[in-house]
Each structure stands twice: as structure tokens, then as C-alpha cells.
Amino acid sequence: MTILVTAALVGCQAQAQAKPTAPQTAKIQRGNLTASLSAAGTVVAQSQVALMFQASGQVKEIDTKVGDKVKAGQVLAKLDATDLEMAVIKAQIALDTSKVQLQKRKKAQARRYRVRQSQPGERTGGVPGCTEQIRLE
């Protein structure tokens, strides 16, 4: 036991005699302070919004970037409208074709019935003041 007490006293005296270390100094410099942090985990959005689109298709152009503030009605992206434009052209052709067919049918109907001007004193089917009559050919 005396050996332990003697060893402890010698150790304490050695610490008391050790010189204190000088404080560390450095030159001050201007610059950017950067710090990085890495972590693993799951990222969860603070809020979510379900988006509903009027049409589907391939995105042709994106007009916003991540983090941009947007307003109601602002165009965020544009679709490739080539397929839609082709559908409009086909519909216009179908409409024009239908108009031509309607004109042909009207002309065929008009050929079946001739309308001519009544002559003075000619009977017009007993309709007073009638100036035209229809005659089935």
C-alpha cells in the first residue's frame, strides 16, 4: 500500500512540474467558410398536390426549374402537339368531304325538282300571290 501511495505522489509532482502549453494562434484570413454534412434517410415532402392534365402526350418543353415559384395559370411545360395537329387536319378533311357530298346531294335533289317562274294567268295550285311553282320532272 505504501508503494501505491508513493507512486501516486510522484505522478502528481510530475504533472505539477510540467510546463503549461502555449495557446494555438493562426493568421486571420477572409474567405468562405464551407461545411458539408452527409446523412442517410427518407425525404418526405411537406405538402403534396395531385396534378390533373387535360391531355396526355410527350413533353416538348419545360418552362420552369425545380424551386421556381409559379402562379396560377402559368405554363409549366408544353406538350408535343404533332399528333393533335394531325387529328385536326384529318377532321378538317372529313368536314370538307362531307360538305362536298352535301352539295352533290343538293344538286341531285334540285335536278329532280325544277322550280320555274309562273307566267301571268297560269294556275299556281290555287295559292294566291304565288309566283313560283314546283313541277316534278
C-alpha positions in Angstrom: 0.0 0.0 0.0 2.8 2.4 0.7 4.1 1.7 -2.8 0.9 2.8 -4.3 0.7 6.0 -2.3 4.4 6.8 -3.1 3.7 6.2 -6.9 0.7 8.5 -6.8 2.6 11.3 -5.1 5.4 11.0 -7.6 2.9 11.2 -10.5 1.2 14.3 -9.1 4.6 16.0 -8.7 5.5 15.3 -12.3 2.2 16.8 -13.5 2.7 19.9 -11.4 6.2 20.5 -12.8 5.1 20.2 -16.5 5.1 23.4 -18.4 1.7 24.7 -19.5 1.3 24.5 -23.3 1.1 27.8 -25.2 -2.3 28.7 -26.8 -2.5 28.0 -30.6 -2.7 31.0 -32.8 -3.3 31.5 -36.6 -3.5 34.3 -39.1 -7.0 35.7 -39.8 -8.0 35.4 -43.5 -11.1 36.4 -45.3 -12.9 33.7 -47.3 -15.9 31.5 -47.5 -16.5 29.0 -44.7 -17.9 25.8 -46.0 -19.1 22.8 -44.1 -20.6 19.7 -45.5 -22.9 17.2 -43.9 -23.9 13.8 -45.2 -26.7 11.7 -43.8 -28.9 8.8 -44.8 -32.7 8.8 -44.5 -36.0 9.2 -46.3 -37.0 12.6 -47.6 -40.8 13.4 -47.3 -42.4 16.4 -48.9 -44.1 18.9 -46.6 -47.1 19.0 -48.9 -48.3 17.2 -52.0 -50.6 18.2 -54.8 -52.3 15.9 -57.2 -52.0 17.3 -60.8 -54.7 16.8 -63.4 -53.9 17.4 -67.1 -56.4 17.9 -69.9 -54.3 15.9 -72.4 -51.5 13.4 -72.3 -48.5 13.2 -74.6 -44.8 13.7 -74.8 -43.3 16.8 -73.1 -41.7 19.1 -75.7 -40.5 21.9 -73.5 -40.3 22.6 -69.7 -40.6 26.3 -68.8 -39.8 26.0 -65.1 -37.0 24.8 -62.9 -37.0 23.0 -59.6 -37.6 25.6 -56.8 -39.2 28.2 -59.1 -42.2 30.0 -57.7 -45.2 29.7 -60.1 -48.5 31.4 -60.3 -52.0 30.0 -61.1 -52.4 29.7 -64.9 -48.7 29.8 -65.6 -47.5 27.4 -68.3 -45.1 24.9 -66.7 -44.5 22.7 -69.7 -45.6 22.2 -73.3 -46.6 19.0 -75.0 -45.6 17.9 -78.4 -48.8 18.7 -80.3 -47.9 17.0 -83.6 -50.4 14.2 -83.1 -53.1 16.7 -82.2 -52.4 18.9 -85.2 -52.6 15.8 -87.4 -56.0 15.0 -85.8 -57.2 18.5 -86.6 -56.1 18.2 -90.2 -57.9 14.9 -90.6 -61.0 16.3 -89.1 -60.9 19.3 -91.4 -60.5 17.0 -94.4 -63.5 14.9 -93.2 -65.6 18.1 -92.8 -64.6 19.3 -96.3 -65.5 15.9 -97.8 -68.9 16.0 -96.0 -69.6 19.5 -97.4 -68.8 18.4 -100.9 -71.1 15.3 -100.6 -73.9 17.6 -99.2 -73.5 19.9 -102.2 -73.7 17.0 -104.6 -76.8 15.7 -102.9 -78.4 19.1 -103.0 -77.7 19.4 -106.8 -79.1 15.9 -107.4 -82.2 16.8 -105.4 -82.6 20.1 -107.3 -82.4 18.2 -110.7 -85.3 16.0 -109.6 -87.5 19.1 -108.9 -87.4 22.1 -111.2 -88.5 25.4 -110.0 -89.6 27.9 -112.6 -91.3 31.3 -112.7 -95.0 31.3 -113.2 -96.4 33.0 -116.2 -99.2 35.6 -115.8 -102.6 33.9 -115.7 -101.1 30.4 -115.1 -102.5 28.3 -112.4 -100.2 28.0 -109.4 -102.1 25.5 -107.4 -104.7 27.9 -106.1 -102.2 29.8 -103.8 -103.0 33.5 -104.1 -99.9 35.6 -104.7 -97.7 32.6 -105.5 -95.2 33.4 -108.3 -93.3 30.1 -108.5 -94.4 26.6 -108.8 -92.7 23.3 -108.4 -93.0 20.7 -111.1 -92.0 17.1 -110.6 -89.9 16.0 -113.6 
